[in-house]
Amino acid sequence: MQVTTIERIIAETETLLPEEQLRLAAHLIEQARKSYGENASRHQWREIAGIAPNLTKGQDAQEWVSNSRRESDSHREEALRK
């Protein structure tokens, strides 16, 4: 069985001191964060406006959320009674 690069690196990190492991982890996180930031597409809210036009069935958004929560609470209470 061929050992992949990542498996080899993981095995090698087990010999590092805890402080070194933390330094390596911080480095990897920072690298991933930079890479993600460069490649992530930044969407504006206006780009997704109207993407699900009938989701609230004409209700005000807050009213829809409140009704959904009431329905969930009712369903949960009914399930607990059974």
FENDABEL-V920824 format. One record per residue. N is the residue number from 1. RES is the residue in one small letter. PHI is phi in whole degrees, -180 to 180 (NA if undefined). Layout:
BEGIN
n = <N,N>
res = <RES,RES>
phi = <PHI,PHI>
END
This chain:
BEGIN
n = <1,2,3,4,5,6,7,8,9,10,11,12,13,14,15,16,17,18,19,20,21,22,23,24,25,26,27,28,29,30,31,32,33,34,35,36,37,38,39,40,41,42,43,44,45,46,47,48,49,50,51,52,53,54,55,56,57,58,59,60,61,62,63,64,65,66,67,68,69,70,71,72,73,74,75,76,77,78,79,80,81,82>
res = <m,q,v,t,t,i,e,r,i,i,a,e,t,e,t,l,l,p,e,e,q,l,r,l,a,a,h,l,i,e,q,a,r,k,s,y,g,e,n,a,s,r,h,q,w,r,e,i,a,g,i,a,p,n,l,t,k,g,q,d,a,q,e,w,v,s,n,s,r,r,e,s,d,s,h,r,e,e,a,l,r,k>
phi = <NA,-82,-86,-79,-57,-64,-64,-66,-64,-60,-61,-68,-69,-67,-89,-77,-69,-54,-63,-69,-63,-65,-63,-63,-61,-62,-62,-64,-64,-64,-62,-65,-62,-64,-63,-63,-62,-74,-99,-72,-85,-98,-95,-93,-56,-65,-71,-103,-58,78,-68,-132,-62,-105,-61,-94,53,83,-79,-62,-58,-67,-63,-62,-63,-61,-63,-62,-66,-60,-63,-65,-61,-62,-63,-64,-62,-64,-66,-70,-69,-78>
END
